[in-house]
Amino acid sequence: MPPGANVLIVTAVAAERDAVLLGLQGSRRFHVIAAGAGTAAAAAGTAAALAAGSYGCVISAGIGGGFPGRAPVGSLVVASEMLDAALGAETPVGFRSAAELGFGSVSVLAPGGTVQALAAALAAAGLTVSTGTVLTVSTATGTAGTAAELAARHPQAAAEAMEGHGVAVAAQALGIAALELRAISNPVGPRDRAAWKIKEALDALTAAAAILLEVL
Ligand SMILES: O=C(O)c1cccc(C(=O)CC[C@H]2O[C@@H](n3cnc4c(=O)[nH]cnc43)[C@H](O)[C@@H]2O)c1
């Protein structure tokens, strides 16, 4: 990313946007939008914002589910890859991705150097952070069976959310680097919405946004 370039941050909901803005402390180089939940809203919102401004980097940011043993609740995940885990087809031998079936790409890689630099800076600030694939799903995982299936299909997966791949595809279309940053509010597994630690995750997102100012 060119030094001093503007950065677009795309969240799903207003609470995530406000948590990020709090950490950015009024920096004018970072623009934050809440584009809505899901890949379609994320991609459309990102494309519209990119068409209206000049940016060196786009970040999909928000809360997310963490795979047990990879990303605990309250920790942060910096995506090495934004992967649409839902795009494909059921076949007699199980799910096959659009890439495996030859009708599309399901993955966008994040720039490795920036991923490592951001993860190192977050860790240096005392935050718990991991890197790995962040899956983009259309249906939040709600059973142990689906969690196990996803983990087996994507051994590098650290987290899941609903927007990253859409944001990344919109950025990629314009040749702009994309990142995804998730603060973990819940484990990927049996649904227990009442147990989601949303405040802890939003606080972690605010702390991480302050570090973005140093790294990007
Ligand atoms: O209710 C609230 O106060 C509140 C505050 C901030 C965010 C929310 C959301 O519900 C955000 C929805 C957003 O979260 C992502 N997400 C979080 N956990 C998961 C998950 O386990 N699987 C998939 N997605 C998850 C997702 O990106 C949603 O768009 C509520």
The ligand as a Gaussian input file, in Angstrom:
#p B3LYP/6-31G(d) Opt

LIG

0 1
 O      -26.384000      -6.949000      19.127000
 C      -25.435000      -6.176000      19.137000
 O      -25.256000      -5.283000      20.000000
 C      -24.410000      -6.302000      18.075000
 C      -23.302000      -5.493000      18.091000
 C      -22.359000      -5.639000      17.119000
 C      -22.513000      -6.609000      16.132000
 C      -23.622000      -7.418000      16.139000
 C      -23.822000      -8.443000      15.109000
 O      -24.683000      -9.277000      15.189000
 C      -22.917000      -8.375000      13.969000
 C      -23.270000      -9.368000      12.886000
 C      -21.994000      -9.760000      12.207000
 O      -21.210000     -10.495000      13.095000
 C      -20.443000     -11.417000      12.400000
 N      -20.479000     -12.665000      13.181000
 C      -20.298000     -12.715000      14.518000
 N      -20.245000     -13.977000      14.937000
 C      -20.404000     -14.749000      13.850000
 C      -20.422000     -16.169000      13.669000
 O      -20.260000     -16.982000      14.587000
 N      -20.612000     -16.608000      12.404000
 C      -20.763000     -15.754000      11.357000
 N      -20.747000     -14.417000      11.510000
 C      -20.552000     -13.918000      12.733000
 C      -20.987000     -11.458000      10.993000
 O      -20.034000     -10.899000      10.158000
 C      -22.267000     -10.639000      11.042000
 O      -22.472000      -9.822000       9.935000
 C      -24.588000      -7.293000      17.104000

